[in-house]
Amino acid sequence: MKEIVISGSHMTSIEAAHEYIARKLNFPTYYGGNLDALWDVLSTLSEPMKVTMIHLDKLHSCLGQFGEDLVNVFIEAALNNEHLHFEIN
């Protein structure tokens, strides 16, 4: 299983968050850079992947409600896709 750590401290804007996540998780070039596109990619992963998010407090301080929405996309995608495991550390 591929294991990836993403840090809220690198997500200082909405655009930076999407670019960082796409780079860390090696998303396809057609990734749309929005929450719907994030859901689409995460919910259709076919290879096992564990994503651990750290520095959640920094994510929330920089992005507020968007940060919460972003985390919820990961949580819900993990509940719907057996190949994705998500945790907050």
C-alpha positions in Angstrom: 0.0 0.0 0.0 1.3 3.4 -0.9 1.5 5.7 2.1 1.5 9.5 1.8 1.6 12.2 4.4 0.0 15.6 3.5 0.6 18.6 5.7 -1.9 21.3 6.3 1.0 23.8 6.7 1.6 23.6 2.9 -2.0 24.5 2.1 -2.0 28.3 2.5 -4.6 29.0 -0.2 -7.2 27.0 -2.0 -5.1 26.9 -5.2 -2.0 25.9 -3.2 -4.0 23.2 -1.5 -5.1 21.6 -4.7 -1.6 21.9 -6.3 0.0 20.4 -3.3 -2.5 17.5 -3.0 -2.2 16.8 -6.7 1.5 16.7 -6.6 1.7 14.6 -3.4 -0.8 12.0 -4.6 0.4 12.0 -8.1 -2.9 13.0 -9.6 -3.4 12.9 -13.4 -2.8 16.0 -15.4 -6.5 16.5 -16.1 -7.3 16.9 -12.3 -9.6 19.9 -12.1 -8.4 21.6 -8.9 -11.7 21.8 -7.1 -13.5 19.7 -4.5 -15.7 17.9 -7.0 -12.6 16.9 -9.0 -10.9 15.8 -5.7 -13.8 13.6 -4.9 -13.7 12.1 -8.5 -10.1 11.1 -8.2 -10.2 9.9 -4.6 -13.4 7.9 -5.0 -12.1 6.1 -8.1 -8.6 5.1 -6.9 -7.9 1.5 -7.8 -4.6 1.0 -6.1 -4.5 0.9 -2.3 -3.4 4.2 -0.7 -3.1 5.5 2.8 -3.2 9.2 3.3 -2.3 10.7 6.6 -3.0 14.4 7.2 -0.9 16.3 9.7 -1.0 19.9 10.9 -4.8 20.1 10.6 -4.8 23.2 12.8 -2.7 25.1 10.2 -5.1 24.0 7.4 -8.0 25.4 9.4 -6.3 28.6 10.3 -5.4 29.3 6.6 -8.5 28.0 4.8 -11.3 28.0 7.4 -14.5 26.3 6.1 -12.8 25.3 2.9 -10.2 23.3 4.9 -13.1 21.6 6.7 -14.7 20.8 3.4 -11.4 19.4 2.0 -11.0 17.1 5.0 -14.6 15.9 4.6 -14.0 15.0 0.9 -11.1 12.8 2.0 -13.3 11.2 4.8 -16.2 10.5 2.6 -14.1 9.2 -0.3 -12.4 6.8 2.1 -15.8 5.6 3.3 -16.9 5.0 -0.4 -13.6 3.5 -1.8 -12.1 0.5 -0.1 -8.7 1.4 -1.7 -8.4 4.7 0.1 -7.5 4.9 3.8 -7.5 8.3 5.4 -6.5 9.4 8.9 -5.7 12.6 10.7 -2.6 12.6 12.9 
